[in-house]
Amino acid sequence: MTIRSLFITLLLSVMLASCGSSRQAANQEEIYNAIGAGPDTRLSSAQLKQLYNAMTQRYGKWEDVKVPVRLSLKSPRSMSISGVMTMKANEYIHLSLRVLGMEMASLMVTTDSVFATYKLEKIYLAESIGEFTSSFPSTVGNLQSLLTGRVFALGGGVPKFGDCKMEGTGTAWTITPGDAPKGMGYSFEIATPKGEPTGLTVELSSRKDVTVDYSDYYVTSAGPMARRSVVTVPSSKGELKAEIDLSLNKAEWNTGSTKIWGVPRGYRRVTRDAVMKIVGGLSKK
């Protein structure tokens, strides 16, 4: 398995995103205990609203963040690489993958485009974001929420309580936004009493479910975020699975960090179709 293969797997996942006080992290548990729901008790609409508000009210605002990241390919083969991810809220995601401190590949997602470079082969990709997200019409903000374990509505921000279907018990409950386009659906599973998403499931009529599993939440200055996300994309020939680990305890918030992208001199452009051909080849290995 090469860095190139791992980098292409990251592109596929895109095709589908200082401590706070201990009391901030405990608010959800306090509300859970206050509503008195047992593990097998079916939660009422009023109880679900209390829990939902407690979760989303902890979503603090942020302007930009720079955070160390580790990307690990779990399937069809295994390898990992470290780097740095820089995000500007609702504007872009930039990822630099490095070996021994040297950048080997980079990826940038903006509001309308996907850019990538792979230095070992001097190739680059520059495509409309619609070419990669046609079956999952997301925004940059949606992808940022996906990467950090936050509930979102496609094409928007945090969904309103009344715009979602919610159900569950004192063990776990689900949030299904009502804005999914025809032929797909998506829902978040929330663990109680902690009250953070443990998973996102994307249901597509033409293929098996795509899933993201979240764990190891950390309370940042912008609220709780998942340090670990595992993206699983099944296919008829197997599955592609990648793990994204964010070192949120080392994140730098709101420093005014800015990233721009330009066509690298001497590089050869590759197309989305070429990328997808490589993805198809990964599943056969």
C-alpha distance (Angstrom), angle and dihedral (degrees) to the residues before:
residue distance angle dihedral
M1 . . .
T2 3.81 . .
I3 3.79 135.5 .
R4 3.79 85.2 -109.5
S5 3.81 91.7 60.1
L6 3.79 91.7 48.0
F7 3.78 91.3 48.6
I8 3.81 92.2 51.5
T9 3.81 89.1 51.2
L10 3.80 88.6 55.9
L11 3.80 89.4 53.7
L12 3.78 88.3 53.1
S13 3.79 91.5 53.8
V14 3.83 88.4 53.4
M15 3.74 88.5 53.9
L16 3.72 89.9 69.8
A17 9.09 95.4 17.4
S18 20.39 166.9 -136.5
C19 3.79 97.1 -30.3
G20 3.78 125.1 -90.6
S21 3.78 124.1 -142.0
S22 3.80 123.3 -69.9
R23 3.79 89.3 -121.6
Q24 3.80 90.6 59.9
A25 3.79 89.5 56.3
A26 3.80 91.9 48.8
N27 3.82 98.9 52.7
Q28 3.79 93.5 93.8
E29 3.79 92.7 50.6
E30 3.80 91.0 49.7
I31 3.80 91.4 53.6
Y32 3.81 91.5 44.8
N33 3.78 90.3 53.6
A34 3.81 91.6 45.2
I35 3.82 95.0 55.4
G36 3.80 89.8 53.9
A37 3.81 98.7 -138.3
G38 3.80 115.6 162.3
P39 3.81 123.7 -144.7
D40 3.83 92.6 -92.7
T41 3.80 97.8 34.4
R42 3.80 114.6 117.9
L43 3.79 107.9 -126.0
S44 3.81 118.4 -123.5
S45 3.80 123.1 -134.3
A46 3.81 90.1 -104.1
Q47 3.81 91.8 51.8
L48 3.80 92.1 47.2
K49 3.79 90.6 50.3
Q50 3.81 90.7 53.0
L51 3.80 91.5 50.4
Y52 3.81 93.6 43.9
N53 3.79 92.9 50.0
A54 3.81 91.1 47.3
M55 3.81 89.9 53.7
T56 3.81 99.7 44.2
Q57 3.81 96.0 40.9
R58 3.80 87.9 66.0
Y59 3.81 90.9 60.4
G60 3.78 99.4 108.0
K61 3.79 124.2 -162.4
W62 3.79 122.4 -106.7
E63 3.81 135.9 177.6
D64 3.81 104.1 -156.4
V65 3.79 140.2 -14.8
K66 3.80 136.9 -166.1
V67 3.80 114.5 -160.0
P68 3.83 136.3 169.4
V69 3.80 111.3 -114.5
R70 3.78 137.0 -168.6
L71 3.79 120.0 -156.6
S72 3.80 117.5 -161.4
L73 3.77 126.2 -173.3
K74 3.82 108.8 -146.4
S75 3.80 101.4 173.8
P76 3.02 145.8 66.1
R77 3.83 82.5 7.9
S78 3.77 135.0 -7.2
M79 3.80 133.3 -108.2
S80 3.78 139.5 117.1
I81 3.78 141.2 -151.0
S82 3.80 134.5 -171.7
G83 3.76 131.7 -135.9
V84 3.78 146.7 135.7
M85 3.79 127.9 -81.5
T86 3.80 120.2 -156.6
M87 3.80 120.6 -171.4
K88 3.78 133.7 -177.6
A89 3.79 110.7 -159.8
N90 3.82 111.6 -96.0
E91 3.82 91.8 -14.9
Y92 3.79 112.7 74.9
I93 3.79 149.8 -19.4
H94 3.81 117.6 -145.0
L95 3.79 122.9 -172.4
S96 3.78 125.8 -172.7
L97 3.83 116.4 -168.4
R98 3.80 115.5 -158.4
V99 3.78 141.9 -171.8
L100 3.83 117.4 -162.0
G101 3.79 88.4 -12.4
M102 3.81 94.3 -54.4
E103 3.80 120.4 116.1
M104 3.80 111.1 -117.7
A105 3.79 99.3 171.1
S106 3.79 140.3 1.7
L107 3.76 136.5 -162.0
M108 3.79 129.3 -165.3
V109 3.80 127.1 -176.1
T110 3.80 117.4 -169.7
T111 3.79 131.9 176.2
D112 3.79 91.3 -80.9
S113 3.82 110.0 12.2
V114 3.79 146.8 49.1
F115 3.83 117.7 -144.0
A116 3.78 127.5 -177.2
T117 3.79 138.6 168.9
Y118 3.80 131.3 -165.5
K119 3.79 109.0 -165.1
L120 3.81 100.0 -167.6
E121 3.80 90.5 64.5
K122 3.83 97.1 26.1
I123 3.78 94.3 -126.2
Y124 3.78 131.3 137.5
L125 3.79 138.7 -169.0
A126 3.80 126.1 -146.8
E127 3.80 116.1 173.8
S128 3.78 141.4 148.2
I129 3.80 109.6 -92.3
G130 3.80 87.1 -125.6
E131 3.81 88.7 68.8
F132 3.80 89.3 64.2
T133 3.80 103.1 32.8
S134 3.81 103.3 38.9
S135 3.82 91.9 122.4
F136 3.81 93.0 41.7
P137 3.82 107.1 39.9
S138 3.78 97.0 -159.3
T139 3.79 134.7 157.2
V140 3.80 127.9 -134.1
G141 3.80 87.6 -102.1
N142 3.82 89.4 54.5
L143 3.81 90.7 52.2
Q144 3.80 91.1 48.9
S145 3.80 89.6 52.4
L146 3.80 89.9 46.7
L147 3.80 90.8 54.5
T148 3.81 94.3 47.9
G149 3.81 101.1 41.0
R150 3.79 101.2 -106.8
V151 3.79 129.3 142.3
F152 3.81 114.2 -110.8
A153 3.79 142.6 171.3
L154 3.79 117.7 -128.3
G155 3.78 110.0 -100.1
G156 3.80 92.4 7.4
G157 3.76 144.9 51.2
V158 3.78 131.3 -92.2
P159 3.83 107.9 -14.3
K160 3.79 121.3 -120.9
F161 3.79 116.3 -108.7
G162 3.80 91.9 -118.6
D163 3.81 92.0 53.6
C164 3.81 93.5 60.8
K165 3.77 137.3 69.5
M166 3.80 110.8 -130.7
E167 3.77 132.3 -177.5
G168 3.77 139.8 151.1
T169 3.78 148.1 103.8
G170 3.76 138.6 -96.4
T171 3.81 88.0 -75.6
A172 3.81 101.8 53.2
W173 3.79 140.2 -19.5
T174 3.79 136.0 -164.4
I175 3.79 135.0 -134.0
T176 3.81 117.7 -153.8
P177 3.82 113.1 -176.6
G178 3.77 112.8 -144.2
D179 3.79 98.4 -137.3
A180 3.81 101.1 81.4
P181 3.81 114.8 135.5
K182 3.79 121.7 -119.4
G183 3.78 114.1 -70.9
M184 3.78 97.3 26.7
G185 3.77 143.9 62.1
Y186 3.77 136.1 -174.9
S187 3.78 135.9 -162.7
F188 3.79 140.5 177.3
E189 3.79 125.4 -136.6
I190 3.80 116.6 -145.4
A191 3.78 124.4 -160.9
T192 3.77 119.4 -140.8
P193 2.93 139.7 -111.0
K194 3.83 91.9 15.2
G195 3.78 90.8 51.9
E196 3.81 102.7 -149.9
P197 3.81 126.9 124.1
T198 3.79 113.4 -93.5
G199 3.77 95.2 -177.3
L200 3.78 149.9 5.6
T201 3.80 120.5 -149.2
V202 3.80 122.2 -165.0
E203 3.79 113.3 -163.2
L204 3.79 116.0 -157.0
S205 3.80 122.3 -175.7
S206 3.79 91.8 -142.9
R207 3.82 99.7 50.6
K208 3.79 146.4 12.9
D209 3.80 120.2 -67.4
V210 3.80 119.7 -76.1
T211 3.81 111.4 -141.1
V212 3.78 139.4 -167.1
D213 3.82 118.4 -163.5
Y214 3.82 118.5 -158.6
S215 3.79 129.7 -159.1
D216 3.81 145.3 149.3
Y217 3.82 99.2 48.9
Y218 3.78 118.2 -158.7
V219 3.81 126.0 -163.1
T220 3.81 106.5 -126.7
S221 3.78 128.9 -179.9
A222 3.82 85.3 -92.6
G223 3.79 93.9 50.6
P224 3.84 133.6 -94.0
M225 3.81 117.7 -20.7
A226 3.79 132.6 173.7
R227 3.77 115.7 -106.5
R228 3.80 92.6 -164.3
S229 3.81 129.7 46.1
V230 3.80 124.7 174.1
V231 3.81 115.2 -162.0
T232 3.82 117.3 -160.8
V233 3.80 120.1 -170.4
P234 3.84 112.1 -178.6
S235 3.77 124.7 -157.7
S236 3.78 137.4 176.9
K237 3.81 89.0 -94.3
G238 3.79 99.6 46.7
E239 3.77 133.8 -70.0
L240 3.76 141.2 -68.2
K241 3.79 113.9 -138.4
A242 3.80 126.2 -178.2
E243 3.80 131.4 175.5
I244 3.80 122.5 -148.7
D245 3.81 116.9 -161.5
L246 3.80 118.9 -169.7
S247 3.82 119.2 -162.2
L248 3.80 92.0 -144.3
N249 3.80 92.0 167.7
K250 3.83 86.2 67.2
A251 3.80 96.9 43.0
E252 3.81 121.0 129.4
W253 3.81 111.5 -142.7
N254 3.81 131.2 -156.7
T255 3.79 98.1 -9.2
G256 3.81 95.3 140.1
S257 3.82 91.1 -109.1
T258 3.81 111.4 172.7
K259 3.79 132.4 -168.4
I260 3.80 128.2 -166.0
W261 3.79 131.3 -176.9
G262 3.80 130.4 -143.3
V263 3.81 135.2 172.8
P264 3.82 106.3 -87.2
R265 3.81 113.8 -124.6
G266 3.80 115.2 -109.8
Y267 3.83 95.0 12.8
R268 3.80 125.4 130.1
R269 3.78 118.7 -129.7
V270 3.81 120.1 -126.3
T271 3.79 126.3 -165.3
R272 3.77 133.8 -126.4
D273 3.82 88.8 -108.0
A274 3.80 90.1 57.5
V275 3.80 90.1 51.0
M276 3.80 92.1 50.2
K277 3.80 90.3 49.1
I278 3.80 88.8 56.5
V279 3.82 89.7 48.7
G280 3.78 89.4 52.8
G281 3.78 89.7 51.5
L282 3.80 91.9 52.5
S283 3.81 91.2 60.2
K284 3.79 91.1 56.6
K285 3.81 94.7 55.7
